[in-house]
Amino acid sequence: IVTSKEFAQGSKLLRKYIDNAIIIPNGVNLEEFEIPYSKEQCRENLGLPQIAKIILFVGNLSWYKAPDILIKSMKTVIDFIPDAYLVVVGDGVMKPELIELATKIGIGSSVKFAGFIVNEKSQYYKAADVFVLPSRSTESFGNVLLEASASNLPLIASDYVGVRAIIQCGYNG
């Protein structure tokens, strides 16, 4: 059982079993993302700036998910879009390093580290303008991409086979 044909084709191990593979993609409960708040209300509830272009990352703060690449990229993004604001939802071993990096490169005031959240997840998605997943290696099937898509966000992600099963250039990413 594989989550996508693209992932199985790209996997050294699974490629040889592709003819026997059954594809069962992950899914999300769409009702979780149908919330009665506007984008502005979500931003107010979460303490986010009303007038900003909010970039959202949701995931484990680990080397594999590459949040450091996103933090470093924000310096350039802010040079072109001064009201860009990054929201990092998640926790992990890299969190102290990421906070230090944002401060060191001078973008600390343009980044919010929300930490691990449970109840406000759909509000963070609704408050955002774009979702980014800068993984360093293949995602078998990025559930956060499905969640962001369920929230009608455009998606930006590393070009890996599992991601290609979800993102179509020019359509949703």
PyMOL commands that set and color helices and strands:
alter all, ss='L'
color gray80, all
select helices_A, chain A and resi 5-10+15-20+30-33+39-46+63-65+67-80+95-104+108-110+121-127+143-150+161-164
alter helices_A, ss='H'
color red, helices_A
select strands_A, chain A and resi 53-58+84-89+111-115+130-133+155-157
alter strands_A, ss='S'
color yellow, strands_A
deselect
rebuild
show_as cartoon
